Amino acid sequence: MTTETNTSTSSCCGGGSCGSGTTSDVQIQGTGATTTVYKVSGMTCGHCEGSVSKEISALDGVTAVTAVAKTGEVTVTSTATLDEEAVRAAVDEAGYELIGRA
């Protein structure tokens, strides 16, 4: 995992200057069998989406991640059901808060 953090409560960019309304996709080779949608608090732009996607994609078994700041939803495809505490730790590492499953 990385050491990047987000200490701002409104935006990782201080004012949302890096854009919003986009999605960030991270795909890893392989075919996933389980898709889970999580709600994440604090994402406001593409940079936020990328940070969350990067951390979650590092979890064992994750094959794809799509984060959408506008809705606060992160869709994770994995080879098996992920431990929610592992997902929570990855989201925390990115500097955001996992609310739970959508």
Phi and psi restraints in degrees (value plus and minus 20) as a CYANA .aco file:
   2 THR   PHI    -116.9   -76.9
   2 THR   PSI     153.5   193.5
   3 THR   PHI    -124.0   -84.0
   3 THR   PSI      -9.8    30.2
   4 GLU   PHI     -86.6   -46.6
   4 GLU   PSI     115.2   155.2
   5 THR   PHI    -153.2  -113.2
   5 THR   PSI     141.6   181.6
   6 ASN   PHI    -143.0  -103.0
   6 ASN   PSI      88.8   128.8
   7 THR   PHI    -116.2   -76.2
   7 THR   PSI     -29.2    10.8
   8 SER   PHI    -103.5   -63.5
   8 SER   PSI     119.3   159.3
   9 THR   PHI    -107.3   -67.3
   9 THR   PSI     -34.7     5.3
  10 SER   PHI    -121.9   -81.9
  10 SER   PSI     -54.8   -14.8
  11 SER   PHI    -187.1  -147.1
  11 SER   PSI     126.8   166.8
  12 CYS   PHI     -90.8   -50.8
  12 CYS   PSI     -35.5     4.5
  13 CYS   PHI    -125.2   -85.2
  13 CYS   PSI      -9.2    30.8
  14 GLY   PHI      60.6   100.6
  14 GLY   PSI     -45.4    -5.4
  15 GLY   PHI    -178.1  -138.1
  15 GLY   PSI      -4.9    35.1
  16 GLY   PHI      52.7    92.7
  16 GLY   PSI       5.2    45.2
  17 SER   PHI     -92.4   -52.4
  17 SER   PSI     -31.9     8.1
  18 CYS   PHI    -113.9   -73.9
  18 CYS   PSI      -9.4    30.6
  19 GLY   PHI      82.7   122.7
  19 GLY   PSI     143.3   183.3
  20 SER   PHI    -172.8  -132.8
  20 SER   PSI     151.7   191.7
  21 GLY   PHI      61.6   101.6
  21 GLY   PSI     -12.7    27.3
  22 THR   PHI    -125.0   -85.0
  22 THR   PSI     152.6   192.6
  23 THR   PHI    -140.8  -100.8
  23 THR   PSI     136.6   176.6
  24 SER   PHI    -143.1  -103.1
  24 SER   PSI     101.5   141.5
  25 ASP   PHI    -132.0   -92.0
  25 ASP   PSI     115.1   155.1
  26 VAL   PHI    -145.7  -105.7
  26 VAL   PSI     101.5   141.5
  27 GLN   PHI    -142.3  -102.3
  27 GLN   PSI     118.3   158.3
  28 ILE   PHI    -138.5   -98.5
  28 ILE   PSI     123.2   163.2
  29 GLN   PHI     -75.2   -35.2
  29 GLN   PSI     123.9   163.9
  30 GLY   PHI     100.8   140.8
  30 GLY   PSI     144.9   184.9
  31 THR   PHI    -132.9   -92.9
  31 THR   PSI     106.5   146.5
  32 GLY   PHI    -108.4   -68.4
  32 GLY   PSI     132.8   172.8
  33 ALA   PHI    -129.6   -89.6
  33 ALA   PSI     -39.2     0.8
  34 THR   PHI    -144.6  -104.6
  34 THR   PSI     110.8   150.8
  35 THR   PHI    -139.5   -99.5
  35 THR   PSI     108.3   148.3
  36 THR   PHI    -150.1  -110.1
  36 THR   PSI     118.2   158.2
  37 VAL   PHI    -127.7   -87.7
  37 VAL   PSI     108.0   148.0
  38 TYR   PHI    -134.1   -94.1
  38 TYR   PSI     132.3   172.3
  39 LYS   PHI    -120.5   -80.5
  39 LYS   PSI     110.6   150.6
  40 VAL   PHI    -146.2  -106.2
  40 VAL   PSI     111.8   151.8
  41 SER   PHI    -114.6   -74.6
  41 SER   PSI     118.6   158.6
  42 GLY   PHI      85.9   125.9
  42 GLY   PSI     -30.7     9.3
  43 MET   PHI     -95.2   -55.2
  43 MET   PSI     110.4   150.4
  44 THR   PHI    -148.9  -108.9
  44 THR   PSI     -29.1    10.9
  45 CYS   PHI    -176.8  -136.8
  45 CYS   PSI    -199.9  -159.9
  46 GLY   PHI     -82.1   -42.1
  46 GLY   PSI     -55.6   -15.6
  47 HIS   PHI     -83.2   -43.2
  47 HIS   PSI     -62.3   -22.3
  48 CYS   PHI     -80.2   -40.2
  48 CYS   PSI     -66.4   -26.4
  49 GLU   PHI     -78.7   -38.7
  49 GLU   PSI     -63.3   -23.3
  50 GLY   PHI     -84.2   -44.2
  50 GLY   PSI     -60.4   -20.4
  51 SER   PHI     -83.9   -43.9
  51 SER   PSI     -66.4   -26.4
  52 VAL   PHI     -85.4   -45.4
  52 VAL   PSI     -65.0   -25.0
  53 SER   PHI     -80.3   -40.3
  53 SER   PSI     -62.8   -22.8
  54 LYS   PHI     -81.8   -41.8
  54 LYS   PSI     -65.8   -25.8
  55 GLU   PHI     -86.9   -46.9
  55 GLU   PSI     -64.0   -24.0
  56 ILE   PHI     -88.1   -48.1
  56 ILE   PSI     -56.7   -16.7
  57 SER   PHI     -85.4   -45.4
  57 SER   PSI     -38.7     1.3
  58 ALA   PHI     -98.2   -58.2
  58 ALA   PSI     -30.8     9.2
  59 LEU   PHI     -91.7   -51.7
  59 LEU   PSI     122.7   162.7
  60 ASP   PHI     -79.0   -39.0
  60 ASP   PSI     112.0   152.0
  61 GLY   PHI      72.6   112.6
  61 GLY   PSI     -30.7     9.3
  62 VAL   PHI     -96.2   -56.2
  62 VAL   PSI     110.0   150.0
  63 THR   PHI    -131.9   -91.9
  63 THR   PSI     -41.0    -1.0
  64 ALA   PHI    -179.3  -139.3
  64 ALA   PSI     127.1   167.1
  65 VAL   PHI    -159.0  -119.0
  65 VAL   PSI     112.3   152.3
  66 THR   PHI    -147.9  -107.9
  66 THR   PSI      97.6   137.6
  67 ALA   PHI    -129.0   -89.0
  67 ALA   PSI     117.8   157.8
  68 VAL   PHI    -148.7  -108.7
  68 VAL   PSI      87.1   127.1
  69 ALA   PHI     -81.4   -41.4
  69 ALA   PSI     -60.0   -20.0
  70 LYS   PHI     -76.9   -36.9
  70 LYS   PSI     -58.4   -18.4
  71 THR   PHI    -120.9   -80.9
  71 THR   PSI     -34.8     5.2
  72 GLY   PHI      54.2    94.2
  72 GLY   PSI      -2.7    37.3
  73 GLU   PHI    -124.3   -84.3
  73 GLU   PSI     121.2   161.2
  74 VAL   PHI    -146.1  -106.1
  74 VAL   PSI      99.1   139.1
  75 THR   PHI    -119.2   -79.2
  75 THR   PSI     104.4   144.4
  76 VAL   PHI    -140.2  -100.2
  76 VAL   PSI     106.8   146.8
  77 THR   PHI    -128.2   -88.2
  77 THR   PSI     113.3   153.3
  78 SER   PHI    -164.4  -124.4
  78 SER   PSI     144.7   184.7
  79 THR   PHI     -93.9   -53.9
  79 THR   PSI     -38.4     1.6
  80 ALA   PHI    -173.8  -133.8
  80 ALA   PSI     146.6   186.6
  81 THR   PHI     -80.8   -40.8
  81 THR   PSI     111.2   151.2
  82 LEU   PHI    -105.6   -65.6
  82 LEU   PSI     130.4   170.4
  83 ASP   PHI     -91.3   -51.3
  83 ASP   PSI     102.3   142.3
  84 GLU   PHI     -81.0   -41.0
  84 GLU   PSI     -51.4   -11.4
  85 GLU   PHI     -88.1   -48.1
  85 GLU   PSI     -52.0   -12.0
  86 ALA   PHI     -88.6   -48.6
  86 ALA   PSI     -60.2   -20.2
  87 VAL   PHI     -85.2   -45.2
  87 VAL   PSI     -62.9   -22.9
  88 ARG   PHI     -79.4   -39.4
  88 ARG   PSI     -62.9   -22.9
  89 ALA   PHI     -84.5   -44.5
  89 ALA   PSI     -59.4   -19.4
  90 ALA   PHI     -85.6   -45.6
  90 ALA   PSI     -63.6   -23.6
  91 VAL   PHI     -84.6   -44.6
  91 VAL   PSI     -62.0   -22.0
  92 ASP   PHI     -80.3   -40.3
  92 ASP   PSI     -62.0   -22.0
  93 GLU   PHI     -80.7   -40.7
  93 GLU   PSI     -54.2   -14.2
  94 ALA   PHI     -96.0   -56.0
  94 ALA   PSI     -35.0     5.0
  95 GLY   PHI      80.1   120.1
  95 GLY   PSI       0.6    40.6
  96 TYR   PHI    -147.4  -107.4
  96 TYR   PSI     159.6   199.6
  97 GLU   PHI    -141.3  -101.3
  97 GLU   PSI     106.2   146.2
  98 LEU   PHI     -99.2   -59.2
  98 LEU   PSI     100.6   140.6
  99 ILE   PHI    -102.6   -62.6
  99 ILE   PSI     -58.3   -18.3
 100 GLY   PHI     128.7   168.7
 100 GLY   PSI    -184.1  -144.1
 101 ARG   PHI    -101.4   -61.4
 101 ARG   PSI     124.9   164.9
